[in-house]
Amino acid sequence: MLPDRVIIDLEHRAVRPFTRKKEVRLSEMEDYFLDTDEVVRILSRGEDPLVYEYYEYSPSGSQGNLNLGLTTIYPGKVGREFYMTKGHYHEKDAAELYYCLRGHGVLLMQTTDGKVSFVHLEPGSVGYVPVGWGHRTINTGNEEFVFFFAYPSDAGHDYAIVKERGFAKIVVHENGRVEFVDNPRYKRA
Amino acid sequence: MLPDRVIIDLEHRAVRPFTRKKEVRLSEMEDYFLDTDEVVRILSRGEDPLVYEYYEYSPSGSQGNLNLGLTTIYPGKVGREFYMTKGHYHEKDAAELYYCLRGHGVLLMQTTDGKVSFVHLEPGSVGYVPVGWGHRTINTGNEEFVFFFAYPSDAGHDYAIVKERGFAKIVVHENGRVEFVDNPRYKRA
């Protein structure tokens, strides 16, 4: 492959060129938010809000390459739970970095053997997801939470484990604060 | 290893925490600029200007991890040749990304079998160095050229090949423009 130049268009929250763009609406996340009744209520009103979207540039899937892109999580909540990404584990030993460019949020991480960790992100901070840690990002602010990401191109994504088991903690707005509370639906491996 | 949070302090062009900080002054780059007489003249005046510096965060050297950091190339020239980094090849199959945050510059790339390429970088653009391409960055502007970088932690660096053979092109200021000219000292493999 040849050298390339990729534009991170923060104003339009887009990447050019990109190999993948995905918009994730609430209807695709029914199984992810704790308050499923509230999800049903929102959808039954004919609303299907955009929760997050990302642009990705993947030059090659082979080892040694890097995928990069830009994710925007919109501000909002389902009940008291902040808008977030689905989250995933990597299939291979592969780290990931999240470089916050706009807004405020949390990078929530966990291992299958029960460790949980998180970092707060604001513009200028990078969250580092070590090898082996499942990860999800959450918009805890009132504006768009936008970050640049990069990870090894051969990482692979396991979304199923999160869909089946959830994350150990959920991030909620309570008493005017951002709180981390146990997820009653979490199934430990 | 554990999750971590790294601050990219653009105001002070620093990274916290960091595992390595390096300042490269002209005296360390005598063999890199074409006009060696001019290098000697500058140094003989008792000057030893800072050409570039970087902060790096390396969580682990093992495969699947990512090193990241911030490089600042100062504005300046040696003769007509712009300030630049030494440049290197990776020892393993490993790409690298350069995300420009401030200033203007060029990412110059080449392969050992004679291919040459470059991309212009300005704030918001990412230069992608594919596997196998040697790379150097050059400040072609009048202010600091600052970029975020990331690459696989197990990449390894081969600086010797650049020191011995140089880059096929040098980037110079000529007729008020940025020009790429053949490097008469370049030794093809």
Boltz contact constraints between the chains, C-beta under 6 A:
constraints:
  - contact:
      token1: [A, 1]
      token2: [B, 130]
      max_distance: 6.0
  - contact:
      token1: [A, 3]
      token2: [B, 109]
      max_distance: 6.0
  - contact:
      token1: [A, 3]
      token2: [B, 117]
      max_distance: 6.0
  - contact:
      token1: [A, 4]
      token2: [B, 128]
      max_distance: 6.0
  - contact:
      token1: [A, 5]
      token2: [B, 119]
      max_distance: 6.0
  - contact:
      token1: [A, 5]
      token2: [B, 125]
      max_distance: 6.0
  - contact:
      token1: [A, 5]
      token2: [B, 127]
      max_distance: 6.0
  - contact:
      token1: [A, 6]
      token2: [B, 126]
      max_distance: 6.0
  - contact:
      token1: [A, 7]
      token2: [B, 125]
      max_distance: 6.0
  - contact:
      token1: [A, 8]
      token2: [B, 124]
      max_distance: 6.0
  - contact:
      token1: [A, 59]
      token2: [B, 128]
      max_distance: 6.0
  - contact:
      token1: [A, 64]
      token2: [B, 93]
      max_distance: 6.0
  - contact:
      token1: [A, 64]
      token2: [B, 94]
      max_distance: 6.0
  - contact:
      token1: [A, 64]
      token2: [B, 95]
      max_distance: 6.0
  - contact:
      token1: [A, 64]
      token2: [B, 131]
      max_distance: 6.0
  - contact:
      token1: [A, 65]
      token2: [B, 95]
      max_distance: 6.0
  - contact:
      token1: [A, 66]
      token2: [B, 95]
      max_distance: 6.0
  - contact:
      token1: [A, 66]
      token2: [B, 97]
      max_distance: 6.0
  - contact:
      token1: [A, 68]
      token2: [B, 97]
      max_distance: 6.0
  - contact:
      token1: [A, 93]
      token2: [B, 64]
      max_distance: 6.0
  - contact:
      token1: [A, 94]
      token2: [B, 64]
      max_distance: 6.0
  - contact:
      token1: [A, 95]
      token2: [B, 64]
      max_distance: 6.0
  - contact:
      token1: [A, 95]
      token2: [B, 65]
      max_distance: 6.0
  - contact:
      token1: [A, 95]
      token2: [B, 66]
      max_distance: 6.0
  - contact:
      token1: [A, 97]
      token2: [B, 66]
      max_distance: 6.0
  - contact:
      token1: [A, 97]
      token2: [B, 68]
      max_distance: 6.0
  - contact:
      token1: [A, 109]
      token2: [B, 3]
      max_distance: 6.0
  - contact:
      token1: [A, 117]
      token2: [B, 3]
      max_distance: 6.0
  - contact:
      token1: [A, 119]
      token2: [B, 5]
      max_distance: 6.0
  - contact:
      token1: [A, 124]
      token2: [B, 8]
      max_distance: 6.0
  - contact:
      token1: [A, 125]
      token2: [B, 5]
      max_distance: 6.0
  - contact:
      token1: [A, 125]
      token2: [B, 7]
      max_distance: 6.0
  - contact:
      token1: [A, 126]
      token2: [B, 6]
      max_distance: 6.0
  - contact:
      token1: [A, 127]
      token2: [B, 5]
      max_distance: 6.0
  - contact:
      token1: [A, 128]
      token2: [B, 4]
      max_distance: 6.0
  - contact:
      token1: [A, 128]
      token2: [B, 59]
      max_distance: 6.0
  - contact:
      token1: [A, 130]
      token2: [B, 1]
      max_distance: 6.0
  - contact:
      token1: [A, 131]
      token2: [B, 64]
      max_distance: 6.0
  - contact:
      token1: [A, 150]
      token2: [B, 150]
      max_distance: 6.0
